[in-house]
Amino acid sequence: MAAEAKDLHLLGTQRESMSMEALERTLARIAPTTIPVLLVGECGTGKAFLAQRIHQLSPRHAEPMARTICSGLTPECLASYFGHATSKEGDGRTIGTLFLKEISELSSTSQRSLLYSIPDGDLIGNEDSGDPRLISSTVADLEQEVSAGRFRGELYYRLKGVCLRLPPLRERKEDLPKLAELLLTKYSIAQGRLRPSLDQEDLSLLQAWEWPGNIRELENVIKQIVILNDAKSVLVELVARPKVSRAIQPAANGSALKAATRAASRRVEEQLILDALERTRWNRKRAAQDLKISYKSLLSKLKLIEGKPKSK
């Protein structure tokens, strides 16, 4: 619990993107209520952190928050969370918030049990009812699941008092510098290591990656940087991985993948060159030294960049 509380700033005050600003405004309005909340987002976007943040800002923050993974959850176990259920610590305190992880993975029988267990309307999470406030999370499109008959429509609308969508990291790259700095401090302290610093080239490399694993992936990369104390090599290796557009569908041969990989590599290389030239005020010899390539090689690459057709 304490570790998670320290991480709440990853979704709280340290953000620059408009999407996170809007999310914070909505959160500030709904957290002090007992309305059920549905958190939707890709893996690693911080749904568990946000659930904890909502609980801490709720009227029942002094009571425990129970977390359960919905896959394999039995109807009997679900029912036990309602009707003045107490925390597993045996301290006699009733559960304040019930966080249901990956609600789309509930079996049909467990969906039925949950629907019949939760009270109606405004009584959900009401202190007088003795039942916990519900926060659910999912990576799936529940409306599609309802249309396909895999998820009960009535349960969906009961759980979706308010729906908060967490943007993937690739859509909020302006938050990356602050997130990286916070994580560097966190893991340097945890590992008892000197805190590495990131220069402008390192930040450009961070921005060049699409972060398919979102904040969880960023955390793992920062851990490597702290342990190895070598940001450049970790980040260069990261952006050198194949990067495939989500719009590209698998092809019968590997041509689409190879083309996407080459294009991504060229874009990263071009950005690194332009950043080095900017830092050195377009002193090409100094830029070549910074990039650790020959002056002749830099001139050759610049000709290719200058010869590219300008995007409209």
Secondary structure by P-SEA (a helix, b strand, c coil): caaaaaaccccccccccaaaaaaaaaaaaccccccbbbbbbcccccaaaaaaaaaaacccccbbbbbbccccccaaaaaaacccccccccccccccbbbbcccccccaaaaaaaaaacccccccccccccbbbbbbbbccaaaaaaaaccccaaaaaaaccbbbbbbcccccccaaaaaaaaaaaaaaaaacccbbbbcaaaaaaaaaccccccaaaaaaaaaaaaaaccaaaaaaaaaacbbbbccccccccaaaaaaaaaaaaaaaaaaaaaaaaaaaccaaaaaaaaacccaaaaaaaaaaaaaccccc
